[in-house]
Amino acid sequence: MRHWLAASADIKPDPSAQRLAGVLKDPRGLEFTLGFVDKVVRPEDLRVAGKNLELLAHRIPRFLPWYLRAAIAVGGGFARILPWPIIPISRGVLRAWSRIWWSTADPKTLGKTLQKLRTRGIRAQCEPVGRGGARRPVGAQQARRHAAVAGQG
């Protein structure tokens, strides 16, 4: 362990790793992040996601930079009445800000992401994100996909 610590002392921390550490240190960080994924990213219905973003905006964690906290507060304030522009923007910002932590689970995107990681010598651990994981459908289209897969297995 001491050898590993000494060898890594001069290595600058990865910004994504620092953000992940911030999520885990903040008392509201993990709850907010999982809530955002489950309740804003996952729902197909933008109105549902907008309502959820509005609720999440009342408990913004301090680890986020001031400009993201401000954007969540403002976006959350208008997300229920203007979900069509706000939710796609919110989802895109989360993906850009946390892109190293996760990938969408569709085979094309996930395959490309895993291949990029493998070429860099990184072995990924893949798990469903959020409290519901990949087993809980959200929206009619997802429910049909889950039903089709269940019928094949």
N, C-alpha and C positions, 0 to 999 in steps of 0.2 A: 504494500500500500504506500509506504513512504517513497519507494522508487517511482511509482506512478505519479504521486503528487509532485515530486521534484521534477520529473520529466515534463509534466504539464504546466509547470509554473510560468513559463515564458509564452505559452500559447494564449492568444487573445480569444476570449469567449465569443462564440457565435451569437449574433444579435437575436436569432430565433430562440436559442437556448436561454438567453437572458429573459426574453419575453415569457417563455414557458416557466422559468423560475419565478417571475413576477406573478403569474397566474396562480401558482401553487402557494406562494407566500401570502398573498392577499386573502383575508378572511372571506371576502365575497368573490374571489377570482374564479375558483373552480365552479361554484354554483352558477355564476353569471355565464361562464363560457359554455357549460353544458346546457344551460337554459337557452342560450342563444342558438346553439346548434339544434337542439330538440324543438324549440318553439318558434324560431325565426327562419333558420336555414331549411329545416326539414319539411314544413308544411307546403303543400302545393298551392293552397289558396292564399293569395297575397293579403286578403283582408284578415284572415286568421293570423298570419305572420305579423301584420301591422298592429293588431290588437296586442299580441304578445310582446312586440318590441316596445310598445307604449308602457306595458307593465314592467318590463325589464329595466326601462330607463329610470325607474325610481330607485334602483339599487345598483348603480354603476360602481364597479370596483376602482380603487385608487391607483392600482398598478398601471392602468391605461394612461397614455400620455394625455395632456390637457386637451389637445385638439380632438382626440377620439372621444373623450368624455363629453366634450361640448357637442360634437356631432351626434352622439347617441342621445343626449338630452334633447336637442332640437329635433332630430329625426323621430325620436320616440314621441315627441309632442304632436307631430303631424302625421305619424305613420297610420293611424286609424282612419284618417280622412283622405290621405294621399298615399296609399300603400304601393301603387303601381310604380312611381319613381323611387320611393324611399327604400323599399325592401330589396329590390335588385342591387341598388347601390350599397346598402348595408351588407348584403351577402358578399358582394365583390370586395369590399374593404376588409371584411373578416378573412376571406380567403387570401388576399394579398398579404395581410398582416401576419397570418399564421400558416402560410403555405407549407412550411417544412413539417408541421405537426400532423397534417391530415390531407387526404385526397378523397375525391368523390368515389363511390364504390362501383360506378359503371365500369364494365370490363375494359373498355377502350382507354379511359383516363387512368384507371388504377394500374393497368398493365404498363402504360408508358411511365408512370411515376415510379413503379417498382423497378423497371428496367434502368431508369436514370440512377436510382439509388444503388442498384447492383453494380453498375459500371464505376461508381465512386467507391465501391468496397463497403457499402452500408447494407446491413441486413435489417430489414424492416420488420416490426412487429405490427400485425394488422388486427385491429379490433373495431367493432362498431362503436361509434362515438355517441355519447348521450345516455341518459338513463334508460330509454326505451331500446337502445341498440338498433340493430337492423331488423329485428323481429316484429316491430310494431308499425303497421302501415299508417301513413298519414295522408289521407286524400283518396279519392276514388281510383285514380290511376295506379297508385302504389298498392292499394288493396287488391286490384285485379292482378297485378304482377305477382304479389305474394300468393294469391289463390292459385294462379297458374303453376307456380313453382311447387306449391304443396300438392297439387293434383298430379304432377309428374313424379314426385318422390314417393 
